């Protein structure tokens, strides 16, 4: 039985993203503490991550309808679904690492918010971490939507179309 599961792609569990969040947070704390003076973070990562999250969430909804063969949708090609799963897995791993890194940076400077530079770094890091969290949620949702439903979920469809 173990040989059959070797070549299968498994859903992203909670352990790997959680481990990456912790590793990213440690890295964020180490980098922030190692710098003698904090440079200002670019705010452009926030809308970029938000747009990626929005695009993956929108794609997830459309993909779910196509995989379930809902009326008015054309079936999705298996290779396209596999590519979307690869995108979702890569996005989930990146978003976990970014979430941890920027949360670690925000946590490190949170005790020195009286300084204007630290306050700006804190806010940028905090909102970037939140954006990465939304991307992580959208990526996991996209991965979930790419699952092929069980036969019971496709109810009234004739057996030949399955």
N, C-alpha and C positions, 0 to 999 in steps of 0.2 A: 504494500500500500504506500510506503514511503517513496518508492521509485516513481509511482504515478504522480505524486505531488511535487516532485523535484522540478519539473519544467513549468509548473504553473506560476502565474503571477498572483501574488497574494495582495489583498487590500492593505493599505497603510494602516497600521495599528496605532496605538497611542504611545507606545514606548519609544520608537525612533524619533518622532517629533518632540516628545518631551525631553529626550536626551539632547537633542540639538538645541532646544531652547535653553537648557541648563548650560551646555557648552558655549553657546553664543553669549549668554549672560556673563559667564566667567571671562570670556574673551573681551567683552565690552568693558567690564570692570578693570581688567588688566591694562587694556589699551588706554582707558581714561586716566588711570592712575600713573601710567608710564609717561604720559605727556607732561612736559613742564608747564605749558600754557595751552588751554583748550582752543582749538580753531573753531570757528562757527561752522555748524553743519549746514549743508545745502537743504533747503526745504523742498526741493524738487522731487525728492524720493516719495514724499507723501502723496501728491496727486498721481504719480506714476504707479505706485502700489495700489491706490484706490481704483485707478482705471483698469489695471490688470485684474483686480478682484471683481469689478463690475463685468468685465468681459468674460471671465471664467464662470461667473454666476449665470449670466445670460446664456452662454454656451451650454451650461449644465441643464438648464430648463429645456432648451431646444433638443438637446441630445436625449434627454429622458423621454420626451414625447416621441422622438423618432425611433428609439429602441423599443418602445412599447407599442409601436405601430398605431398610434392614435390617428383618427380620421383627419385628413388634410395634410398629412406629413408623408414624406417619402422615406423608405427604410434607409438606415445608415449603413455604409459599407463597413465591413469588419476591420479593414485596415485603418479607416478614419477613426473608428472607435478606439483601436489600439493606440493610435497617435494621441488621441485625447487623454487616454489613461496615462501615457508617458508624460504628457504635459502636466497633468494633475499631480503625478508623483513628484516630478521635478519642482513644481511650484510649491508643493507642500514642504519639501525639504528646505528649499531656499527661504520660504516664509518663516519656517520654524527658527532657522538660524538668524535671520534678520530680526525677528521678534525678540529673541533672547539678547542679541547684541545691543540693540537700541534700548531695550528695557534695562539692561545692565548699565549702559551709559547714563540713562536717566536716573537710575537708583544711585549711582556714584555721585552725581552732582546735586542730588536733591537736598543735601544738608548745607549747601552754599548758595542758596537762591537769592541772597541779597546782592550778589555781584551780577551786573547786567549780562555779561557774557555767559555765565553759568545758567542764568534764567532762560536765556535764548536757546542754549544747548539743551537744557532740560525739556523745554516745550517742543523743540524740533524732534528730539529723540523720543519723547513720549508719543507724539502724534505719528511718527514713523513706525514705532512699535505697534500702535493701534492699527495702522494701515496694514502692516504685515500680518497682524492677527486676522484681519478681514480677508486678506489674500489666502491665508491658511484655511480658513473656514470655506471659502469659495473653492479652493483646490480639492479639499476633502469631499465637498458636495459634488463637484464634477466627477471625481473618481467614483463616488457612490452612484451617480446617474448613469455611468457607463456599464454598470452591471446588467447582465442579461437576466430578465425576469424568469421566475420559475414558470412552469406550464400553467399553474393555477392562476397566475396573474394575467394571463392572456385570454382568459375566459371564453368568450363566444367566437373566437377566431377558428375557422375550419382547420383540421389537422394538416391539410396539405400546405397551408400557408405558414405553418410553424417551422 
